Amino acid sequence: MKRLNFYEKHHIPIYNDPEQINNGIVKIDHEKCKICGMCLRACPADALVEDNKKIVMRPPGINECMACGDCVAICPENAIIQVKGYEYTGYYKTIDREDMLLPRLWG
């Protein structure tokens, strides 16, 4: 394994630093949502929660969205829209970003 030089030691990315990472954002249409809970079970980051009979995103700093799109794909009412993808800033660089498509769809 390669040793880190002085510059690299002081520029090691911090994965939970909000200045270096922007988490994903999903929007829930509460008019369409039937609160079936499918999105809650599908979210690998546990970023969604039921609050006052509405599905909402957790507050920043607690299980933040990684923009996988699983909740969008599994919602039977099409009530969830992925607004923003997971992005790196600062030291990181986001590459190969294409249009956000629905994942895990079975044909």
N, CA, C and O atoms as a MOPAC input file, in Angstrom:
PM7 MOZYME 1SCF
protein

 N      0.83700 1    -1.17700 1     0.00000 1
 C      0.00000 1     0.00000 1     0.00000 1
 C      0.88500 1     1.24500 1     0.00000 1
 O      1.89700 1     1.29800 1     0.69900 1
 N      0.50500 1     2.21400 1    -0.76800 1
 C      1.26000 1     3.45500 1    -0.88500 1
 C      1.11800 1     4.29700 1     0.38600 1
 O      0.04800 1     4.36200 1     0.99000 1
 N      2.20900 1     4.93100 1     0.77100 1
 C      2.15600 1     5.83800 1     1.92000 1
 C      1.62800 1     7.19400 1     1.47200 1
 O      1.84800 1     7.61600 1     0.33700 1
 N      0.93500 1     7.86300 1     2.37000 1
 C      0.39500 1     9.18100 1     2.07200 1
 C      1.44500 1    10.24700 1     2.32500 1
 O      2.18700 1    10.18600 1     3.30500 1
 N      1.49700 1    11.22200 1     1.43100 1
 C      2.40900 1    12.33400 1     1.66600 1
 C      1.72800 1    13.36900 1     2.57200 1
 O      0.56300 1    13.20000 1     2.93000 1
 N      2.43200 1    14.42000 1     2.93800 1
 C      1.91400 1    15.43800 1     3.85700 1
 C      0.62500 1    16.05600 1     3.33100 1
 O     -0.33400 1    16.21800 1     4.08600 1
 N      0.58800 1    16.40200 1     2.04900 1
 C     -0.59500 1    17.02700 1     1.45200 1
 C     -1.79700 1    16.08700 1     1.52400 1
 O     -2.89500 1    16.50700 1     1.88700 1
 N     -1.58900 1    14.82300 1     1.17900 1
 C     -2.68500 1    13.85500 1     1.17300 1
 C     -3.22800 1    13.58600 1     2.56900 1
 O     -4.43000 1    13.37900 1     2.73500 1
 N     -2.35600 1    13.58700 1     3.57300 1
 C     -2.79600 1    13.36500 1     4.94800 1
 C     -3.74600 1    14.45800 1     5.42400 1
 O     -4.65400 1    14.20000 1     6.21500 1
 N     -3.53500 1    15.67200 1     4.94200 1
 C     -4.36600 1    16.78700 1     5.38800 1
 C     -5.55600 1    17.05200 1     4.47500 1
 O     -6.31000 1    17.99800 1     4.70200 1
 N     -5.73100 1    16.23800 1     3.45900 1
 C     -6.86200 1    16.38000 1     2.55400 1
 C     -7.63200 1    15.06600 1     2.41100 1
 O     -8.21000 1    14.78600 1     1.36100 1
 N     -7.63100 1    14.27900 1     3.46100 1
 C     -8.39100 1    13.03500 1     3.43600 1
 C     -9.86700 1    13.39100 1     3.52800 1
 O    -10.25500 1    14.13500 1     4.42900 1
 N    -10.69000 1    12.89300 1     2.64200 1
 C    -12.11900 1    13.22100 1     2.65500 1
 C    -12.80100 1    12.75500 1     3.93500 1
 O    -12.47800 1    11.69700 1     4.47500 1
 N    -13.72400 1    13.53500 1     4.40000 1
 C    -14.53000 1    13.17500 1     5.56800 1
 C    -15.94400 1    12.94500 1     5.06100 1
 O    -16.59500 1    13.87900 1     4.59400 1
 N    -16.42100 1    11.72300 1     5.14900 1
 C    -17.67900 1    11.35000 1     4.52600 1
 C    -18.91400 1    11.93900 1     5.19800 1
 O    -19.97200 1    12.01100 1     4.57300 1
 N    -18.80700 1    12.35700 1     6.44700 1
 C    -19.97800 1    12.93100 1     7.10500 1
 C    -19.86700 1    14.44700 1     7.26900 1
 O    -20.59400 1    15.03400 1     8.07000 1
 N    -18.97000 1    15.08200 1     6.52400 1
 C    -18.82300 1    16.53000 1     6.56400 1
 C    -19.82200 1    17.15400 1     5.59200 1
 O    -19.72300 1    16.92400 1     4.38600 1
 N    -20.79300 1    17.94700 1     6.09200 1
 C    -21.79800 1    18.52600 1     5.19300 1
 C    -21.22500 1    19.50300 1     4.16900 1
 O    -21.88700 1    19.81100 1     3.17900 1
 N    -20.02000 1    19.98900 1     4.38800 1
 C    -19.40000 1    20.87600 1     3.40400 1
 C    -18.80900 1    20.09200 1     2.23800 1
 O    -18.55000 1    20.66800 1     1.18200 1
 N    -18.59200 1    18.79300 1     2.40800 1
 C    -18.00100 1    17.97300 1     1.36100 1
 C    -19.02400 1    17.08200 1     0.64900 1
 O    -18.76700 1    16.60000 1    -0.45400 1
 N    -20.17100 1    16.86500 1     1.27200 1
 C    -21.17400 1    15.97500 1     0.67800 1
 C    -22.55400 1    16.62400 1     0.75300 1
 O    -22.95100 1    17.13600 1     1.80000 1
 N    -23.27900 1    16.59800 1    -0.36100 1
 C    -24.66900 1    17.04700 1    -0.39700 1
 C    -25.54000 1    15.82100 1    -0.58800 1
 O    -25.40400 1    15.10200 1    -1.57700 1
 N    -26.41900 1    15.58600 1     0.34300 1
 C    -27.27300 1    14.40100 1     0.28200 1
 C    -28.44000 1    14.59800 1    -0.67100 1
 O    -28.76000 1    15.72000 1    -1.06400 1
 N    -29.06100 1    13.50300 1    -1.03100 1
 C    -30.19100 1    13.53400 1    -1.94300 1
 C    -31.43500 1    14.10300 1    -1.28300 1
 O    -31.53400 1    14.18000 1    -0.05800 1
 N    -32.37200 1    14.49500 1    -2.11600 1
 C    -33.64300 1    15.02500 1    -1.63000 1
 C    -34.76400 1    14.40100 1    -2.45200 1
 O    -34.70200 1    14.36400 1    -3.68100 1
 N    -35.79000 1    13.91100 1    -1.75900 1
 C    -36.98700 1    13.43000 1    -2.43700 1
 C    -38.16500 1    14.27400 1    -1.99000 1
 O    -38.19400 1    14.77400 1    -0.86500 1
 N    -39.13600 1    14.42900 1    -2.87900 1
 C    -40.34200 1    15.19200 1    -2.58800 1
 C    -41.51000 1    14.21600 1    -2.59900 1
 O    -41.65500 1    13.41900 1    -3.52600 1
 N    -42.34000 1    14.28400 1    -1.56700 1
 C    -43.48700 1    13.40300 1    -1.46400 1
 C    -44.75900 1    14.20600 1    -1.70900 1
 O    -45.00600 1    15.21100 1    -1.04200 1
 N    -45.56200 1    13.75600 1    -2.66700 1
 C    -46.84800 1    14.38700 1    -2.95100 1
 C    -47.86400 1    13.78400 1    -1.97800 1
 O    -48.31400 1    12.65500 1    -2.16900 1
 N    -48.21900 1    14.53000 1    -0.94700 1
 C    -49.09400 1    14.01400 1     0.10300 1
 C    -50.53600 1    13.82100 1    -0.37600 1
 O    -51.31500 1    13.12200 1     0.27300 1
 N    -50.88800 1    14.42900 1    -1.49200 1
 C    -52.22100 1    14.21700 1    -2.07400 1
 C    -52.32300 1    12.79600 1    -2.64600 1
 O    -53.36500 1    12.15200 1    -2.52600 1
 N    -51.25000 1    12.31300 1    -3.26200 1
 C    -51.24400 1    10.98600 1    -3.87500 1
 C    -50.91200 1     9.88400 1    -2.87600 1
 O    -51.39000 1     8.75800 1    -3.01600 1
 N    -50.09900 1    10.19700 1    -1.87000 1
 C    -49.57900 1     9.19000 1    -0.93300 1
 C    -50.68900 1     8.56500 1    -0.10000 1
 O    -51.47800 1     9.27300 1     0.52600 1
 N    -50.74600 1     7.24500 1    -0.09400 1
 C    -51.72400 1     6.49100 1     0.69400 1
 C    -51.12000 1     5.93800 1     1.98200 1
 O    -51.77800 1     5.18600 1     2.70100 1
 N    -49.87700 1     6.30500 1     2.27700 1
 C    -49.13600 1     5.87500 1     3.47200 1
 C    -49.12100 1     4.34800 1     3.59000 1
 O    -49.40800 1     3.79500 1     4.65200 1
 N    -48.78700 1     3.68500 1     2.49800 1
 C    -48.69900 1     2.22200 1     2.50300 1
 C    -47.42800 1     1.73900 1     3.20600 1
 O    -47.38500 1     0.61200 1     3.70000 1
 N    -46.39000 1     2.58800 1     3.25400 1
 C    -45.15700 1     2.23400 1     3.93800 1
 C    -44.14100 1     1.48300 1     3.09700 1
 O    -43.08600 1     1.09600 1     3.60100 1
 N    -44.44400 1     1.27100 1     1.81800 1
 C    -43.50100 1     0.55700 1     0.95700 1
 C    -42.17600 1     1.29800 1     0.86200 1
 O    -41.11400 1     0.67600 1     0.89100 1
 N    -42.22900 1     2.62100 1     0.74900 1
 C    -41.00300 1     3.42000 1     0.64100 1
 C    -40.18000 1     3.33500 1     1.92300 1
 O    -38.95000 1     3.31700 1     1.87400 1
 N    -40.85600 1     3.28300 1     3.06800 1
 C    -40.14500 1     3.17200 1     4.34500 1
 C    -39.34800 1     1.88000 1     4.40400 1
 O    -38.21100 1     1.86900 1     4.87800 1
 N    -39.93500 1     0.79800 1     3.92900 1
 C    -39.25500 1    -0.50300 1     3.95400 1
 C    -38.19100 1    -0.61100 1     2.87900 1
 O    -37.21000 1    -1.33400 1     3.05900 1
 N    -38.35900 1     0.09400 1     1.75800 1
 C    -37.40900 1    -0.01600 1     0.64800 1
 C    -36.16800 1     0.84300 1     0.82200 1
 O    -35.12700 1     0.53300 1     0.24300 1
 N    -36.24700 1     1.90900 1     1.60000 1
 C    -35.13500 1     2.85800 1     1.71700 1
 C    -33.95500 1     2.24400 1     2.46700 1
 O    -34.06600 1     1.96400 1     3.66100 1
 N    -32.81500 1     2.02900 1     1.78200 1
 C    -31.65800 1     1.44000 1     2.45200 1
 C    -30.99400 1     2.38200 1     3.44600 1
 O    -30.28200 1     1.92300 1     4.33900 1
 N    -31.20800 1     3.67800 1     3.31400 1
 C    -30.60800 1     4.65000 1     4.23400 1
 C    -31.52700 1     4.97500 1     5.40500 1
 O    -31.13500 1     5.70800 1     6.31200 1
 N    -32.74500 1     4.43600 1     5.39500 1
 C    -33.74200 1     4.73200 1     6.43000 1
 C    -33.94300 1     6.24200 1     6.55500 1
 O    -34.02000 1     6.78500 1     7.65700 1
 N    -34.02700 1     6.91200 1     5.38900 1
 C    -34.12600 1     8.37300 1     5.35200 1
 C    -35.55600 1     8.88300 1     5.40400 1
 O    -35.77700 1    10.08400 1     5.55600 1
 N    -36.52900 1     7.98800 1     5.27900 1
 C    -37.92900 1     8.38900 1     5.31800 1
 C    -38.56800 1     7.90200 1     6.61700 1
 O    -38.19200 1     6.86600 1     7.16600 1
 N    -39.53400 1     8.67000 1     7.08900 1
 C    -40.21500 1     8.32600 1     8.33300 1
 C    -41.66200 1     8.79900 1     8.24300 1
 O    -41.96200 1     9.75700 1     7.53100 1
 N    -42.55900 1     8.12400 1     8.96800 1
 C    -43.95100 1     8.55600 1     9.03400 1
 C    -44.09700 1     9.52200 1    10.20800 1
 O    -43.71000 1     9.20600 1    11.33300 1
 N    -44.65500 1    10.69700 1     9.93900 1
 C    -44.82200 1    11.71800 1    10.96400 1
 C    -46.19000 1    12.37300 1    10.78200 1
 O    -46.45600 1    12.96500 1     9.73600 1
 N    -47.04700 1    12.27500 1    11.77600 1
 C    -48.40000 1    12.84200 1    11.71900 1
 C    -49.16400 1    12.37500 1    10.48200 1
 O    -49.76400 1    13.17800 1     9.76700 1
 N    -49.13200 1    11.07200 1    10.24400 1
 C    -49.82200 1    10.44700 1     9.11000 1
 C    -49.37100 1    10.99500 1     7.76300 1
 O    -50.16400 1    11.10000 1     6.82800 1
 N    -48.07900 1    11.34500 1     7.67200 1
 C    -47.45300 1    11.76400 1     6.42000 1
 C    -46.06700 1    11.15700 1     6.35800 1
 O    -45.40000 1    11.01400 1     7.38200 1
 N    -45.63300 1    10.80000 1     5.16400 1
 C    -44.26900 1    10.32700 1     4.95800 1
 C    -43.40800 1    11.55000 1     4.68200 1
 O    -43.70800 1    12.34200 1     3.78900 1
 N    -42.33100 1    11.70000 1     5.45600 1
 C    -41.41800 1    12.84100 1     5.29600 1
 C    -39.97800 1    12.34900 1     5.38300 1
 O    -39.70800 1    11.24300 1     5.85000 1
 N    -39.06000 1    13.19700 1     4.92200 1
 C    -37.62900 1    12.89200 1     5.06100 1
 C    -37.19500 1    13.20600 1     6.48700 1
 O    -37.71000 1    14.12900 1     7.11900 1
 N    -36.24400 1    12.42800 1     6.98100 1
 C    -35.69000 1    12.70300 1     8.31300 1
 C    -34.93000 1    14.02800 1     8.28500 1
 O    -34.49300 1    14.46900 1     7.22200 1
 N    -34.77100 1    14.66400 1     9.44700 1
 C    -34.00600 1    15.92200 1     9.49500 1
 C    -32.55000 1    15.69700 1     9.09500 1
 O    -32.04100 1    14.58500 1     9.23600 1
 N    -31.87600 1    16.72800 1     8.60000 1
 C    -30.46300 1    16.59200 1     8.22600 1
 C    -29.62700 1    16.09100 1     9.40300 1
 O    -29.84100 1    16.47800 1    10.55100 1
 N    -28.67900 1    15.22800 1     9.08600 1
 C    -27.79800 1    14.68000 1    10.11100 1
 C    -28.22800 1    13.32200 1    10.62700 1
 O    -27.47200 1    12.66200 1    11.34100 1
 N    -29.44100 1    12.89200 1    10.27500 1
 C    -29.94500 1    11.59700 1    10.73600 1
 C    -30.31000 1    10.76500 1     9.51500 1
 O    -31.27500 1    11.08300 1     8.81900 1
 N    -29.55800 1     9.71300 1     9.24600 1
 C    -29.84100 1     8.79700 1     8.13700 1
 C    -30.25800 1     9.55000 1     6.87800 1
 O    -31.42400 1     9.52200 1     6.48200 1
 N    -29.31400 1    10.20800 1     6.26800 1
 C    -29.61900 1    11.06700 1     5.13800 1
 C    -29.72100 1    10.29500 1     3.83100 1
 O    -29.10200 1     9.24500 1     3.65800 1
 N    -30.51100 1    10.83300 1     2.92200 1
 C    -30.82000 1    10.21300 1     1.63000 1
 C    -29.57400 1    10.08700 1     0.75800 1
 O    -28.79400 1    11.03000 1     0.63100 1
 N    -29.39800 1     8.90200 1     0.15400 1
 C    -28.27800 1     8.70100 1    -0.74500 1
 C    -28.73000 1     8.66800 1    -2.19800 1
 O    -27.96300 1     8.28200 1    -3.08000 1
 N    -29.97100 1     9.07100 1    -2.45100 1
 C    -30.51400 1     9.23000 1    -3.80000 1
 C    -30.42100 1     7.96000 1    -4.63600 1
 O    -30.05900 1     8.01500 1    -5.81100 1
 N    -30.74100 1     6.82600 1    -4.04200 1
 C    -30.70900 1     5.56900 1    -4.79800 1
 C    -31.93000 1     5.42800 1    -5.69200 1
 O    -31.86800 1     4.75200 1    -6.71900 1
 N    -33.04000 1     6.05700 1    -5.31500 1
 C    -34.26200 1     6.00000 1    -6.10900 1
 C    -35.15500 1     4.80900 1    -5.81500 1
 O    -36.16300 1     4.62400 1    -6.49600 1
 N    -34.82100 1     4.00000 1    -4.83000 1
 C    -35.63700 1     2.83300 1    -4.50100 1
 C    -37.05200 1     3.22800 1    -4.08200 1
 O    -38.01800 1     2.56500 1    -4.46200 1
 N    -37.18000 1     4.29800 1    -3.30600 1
 C    -38.50400 1     4.74200 1    -2.86200 1
 C    -39.34900 1     5.19700 1    -4.04300 1
 O    -40.55500 1     4.95400 1    -4.07900 1
 N    -38.72200 1     5.85000 1    -5.00000 1
 C    -39.41900 1     6.31600 1    -6.20600 1
 C    -39.91200 1     5.11500 1    -7.01300 1
 O    -41.04200 1     5.10400 1    -7.50100 1
 N    -39.06400 1     4.12000 1    -7.14500 1
 C    -39.39100 1     2.95000 1    -7.95300 1
 C    -40.48100 1     2.08500 1    -7.34000 1
 O    -41.28700 1     1.50000 1    -8.06300 1
 N    -40.51400 1     2.00000 1    -6.01900 1
 C    -41.44100 1     1.06500 1    -5.37200 1
 C    -42.79500 1     1.68000 1    -5.05800 1
 O    -43.74300 1     0.94500 1    -4.78100 1
 N    -42.91900 1     2.99700 1    -5.09200 1
 C    -44.17100 1     3.66900 1    -4.73500 1
 C    -45.27500 1     3.32200 1    -5.74000 1
 O    -45.16600 1     3.66300 1    -6.91800 1
 N    -46.34400 1     2.64200 1    -5.28100 1
 C    -47.41400 1     2.25600 1    -6.21200 1
 C    -48.26500 1     3.44100 1    -6.67900 1
 O    -48.96300 1     3.33800 1    -7.68800 1
 N    -48.21300 1     4.54800 1    -5.96400 1
 C    -49.02700 1     5.72000 1    -6.29900 1
 C    -48.24900 1     6.78500 1    -7.07900 1
 O    -48.81000 1     7.82100 1    -7.43800 1
 N    -46.96200 1     6.53900 1    -7.34200 1
 C    -46.09100 1     7.54000 1    -7.98700 1
 C    -46.11900 1     8.86900 1    -7.23600 1
 O    -46.18800 1     9.93800 1    -7.84200 1
 N    -46.06400 1     8.78400 1    -5.91600 1
 C    -46.16600 1     9.96700 1    -5.06900 1
 C    -44.80000 1    10.54100 1    -4.68900 1
 O    -44.73100 1    11.58500 1    -4.04200 1
 N    -43.71400 1     9.87100 1    -5.08300 1
 C    -42.37600 1    10.32000 1    -4.68300 1
 C    -41.58400 1    10.71800 1    -5.91700 1
 O    -41.55100 1     9.99700 1    -6.91400 1
 N    -40.94900 1    11.87900 1    -5.82900 1
 C    -40.11000 1    12.39000 1    -6.91500 1
 C    -38.72800 1    12.66700 1    -6.34900 1
 O    -38.59400 1    13.30000 1    -5.30100 1
 N    -37.70800 1    12.19600 1    -7.03800 1
 C    -36.33900 1    12.46200 1    -6.62000 1
 C    -35.94400 1    13.83300 1    -7.16400 1
 O    -35.84800 1    14.02500 1    -8.37600 1
 N    -35.71800 1    14.78200 1    -6.25700 1
 C    -35.45000 1    16.16200 1    -6.62800 1
 C    -33.96200 1    16.39300 1    -6.89300 1
 O    -33.59500 1    17.05600 1    -7.86300 1
 N    -33.11100 1    15.84400 1    -6.02700 1
 C    -31.67300 1    16.09400 1    -6.13800 1
 C    -30.91300 1    14.82800 1    -5.81200 1
 O    -31.27100 1    14.10500 1    -4.88300 1
 N    -29.87100 1    14.55600 1    -6.56700 1
 C    -29.03300 1    13.39000 1    -6.33800 1
 C    -27.95700 1    13.65500 1    -5.28900 1
 O    -27.70100 1    14.79600 1    -4.90600 1
 N    -27.34700 1    12.58500 1    -4.84500 1
 C    -26.24300 1    12.63000 1    -3.88500 1
 C    -25.01600 1    13.17700 1    -4.60300 1
 O    -24.62500 1    12.63300 1    -5.63600 1
 N    -24.40400 1    14.22700 1    -4.09000 1
 C    -23.27700 1    14.85100 1    -4.77300 1
 C    -22.12100 1    15.10500 1    -3.82400 1
 O    -22.30600 1    15.36100 1    -2.63400 1
 N    -20.92200 1    15.02500 1    -4.38800 1
 C    -19.71300 1    15.34300 1    -3.65200 1
 C    -19.26000 1    16.75200 1    -4.02000 1
 O    -19.45800 1    17.20000 1    -5.15000 1
 N    -18.66200 1    17.43400 1    -3.08000 1
 C    -18.11300 1    18.77300 1    -3.33600 1
 C    -16.70600 1    18.83200 1    -2.77000 1
 O    -16.23000 1    17.86600 1    -2.17400 1
 N    -16.05400 1    19.94100 1    -2.95000 1
 C    -14.72700 1    20.11900 1    -2.36000 1
 C    -13.71400 1    19.14700 1    -2.90000 1
 O    -13.43500 1    19.13700 1    -4.09800 1
 N    -13.15900 1    18.32700 1    -2.02900 1
 C    -12.11600 1    17.38700 1    -2.39700 1
 C    -12.61800 1    16.32400 1    -3.37100 1
 O    -11.87200 1    15.83900 1    -4.22100 1
 N    -13.89700 1    15.97300 1    -3.23000 1
 C    -14.47700 1    14.93300 1    -4.07300 1
 C    -14.82900 1    15.47700 1    -5.43900 1
 O    -14.84300 1    16.68700 1    -5.66600 1
 N    -15.11200 1    14.56300 1    -6.33900 1
 C    -15.60300 1    14.94500 1    -7.64700 1
 C    -16.65100 1    13.90900 1    -8.06000 1
 O    -16.37900 1    12.70800 1    -8.05200 1
 N    -17.83300 1    14.37200 1    -8.41500 1
 C    -18.87600 1    13.47900 1    -8.87900 1
 C    -18.64900 1    13.23300 1   -10.36700 1
 O    -18.54200 1    14.17500 1   -11.15300 1
 N    -18.57600 1    11.95600 1   -10.74800 1
 C    -18.35700 1    11.61700 1   -12.15600 1
 C    -19.47900 1    10.72100 1   -12.64900 1
 O    -20.20300 1    10.11200 1   -11.86000 1
 N    -19.60800 1    10.65300 1   -13.94600 1
 C    -20.59400 1     9.78000 1   -14.58800 1
 C    -22.01300 1    10.02200 1   -14.11000 1
 O    -22.76500 1     9.07000 1   -13.89800 1
 N    -22.39300 1    11.28900 1   -13.93500 1
 C    -23.75400 1    11.60900 1   -13.52700 1
 C    -24.61600 1    11.70000 1   -14.76500 1
 O    -24.35800 1    12.51000 1   -15.65500 1
 N    -25.63800 1    10.87200 1   -14.82100 1
 C    -26.57500 1    10.89000 1   -15.93100 1
 C    -27.95000 1    11.24400 1   -15.38800 1
 O    -28.08800 1    11.58400 1   -14.21300 1
 N    -28.94400 1    11.16800 1   -16.21900 1
 C    -30.30700 1    11.40600 1   -15.75700 1
 C    -30.66700 1    10.36800 1   -14.71200 1
 O    -30.28100 1     9.20500 1   -14.82200 1
 N    -31.42400 1    10.79900 1   -13.67800 1
 C    -31.85600 1     9.86900 1   -12.64800 1
 C    -32.98400 1     9.01200 1   -13.20900 1
 O    -34.03400 1     9.52000 1   -13.60300 1
 N    -32.75000 1     7.71300 1   -13.23800 1
 C    -33.73700 1     6.76700 1   -13.74400 1
 C    -34.21900 1     5.88900 1   -12.60800 1
 O    -33.54000 1     5.75100 1   -11.59000 1
 N    -35.38500 1     5.29800 1   -12.77900 1
 C    -35.92600 1     4.42200 1   -11.75900 1
 C    -35.09500 1     3.14300 1   -11.69500 1
 O    -34.91400 1     2.48600 1   -12.72000 1
 N    -34.58600 1     2.77200 1   -10.52600 1
 C    -33.80200 1     1.54400 1   -10.40100 1
 C    -34.69700 1     0.33300 1   -10.10700 1
 O    -35.87600 1     0.47500 1    -9.78400 1
 N    -34.12800 1    -0.80900 1   -10.22300 1
 C    -34.74200 1    -2.05300 1    -9.79000 1
 C    -36.15700 1    -2.26500 1   -10.32300 1
 O    -37.02700 1    -2.74500 1    -9.59600 1
 N    -36.38500 1    -1.92000 1   -11.55400 1
 C    -37.69600 1    -2.15600 1   -12.13600 1
 C    -37.67400 1    -3.50800 1   -12.84000 1
 O    -36.76900 1    -3.80900 1   -13.61700 1
 N    -38.67300 1    -4.29800 1   -12.55400 1
 C    -38.74700 1    -5.61300 1   -13.16700 1
 C    -39.70600 1    -5.54600 1   -14.33400 1
 O    -40.84600 1    -5.10700 1   -14.18300 1
 N    -39.24500 1    -5.98400 1   -15.50900 1
 C    -40.00300 1    -5.84000 1   -16.73000 1
 C    -40.99400 1    -6.87100 1   -16.95800 1
 O    -41.69300 1    -6.84200 1   -17.97100 1

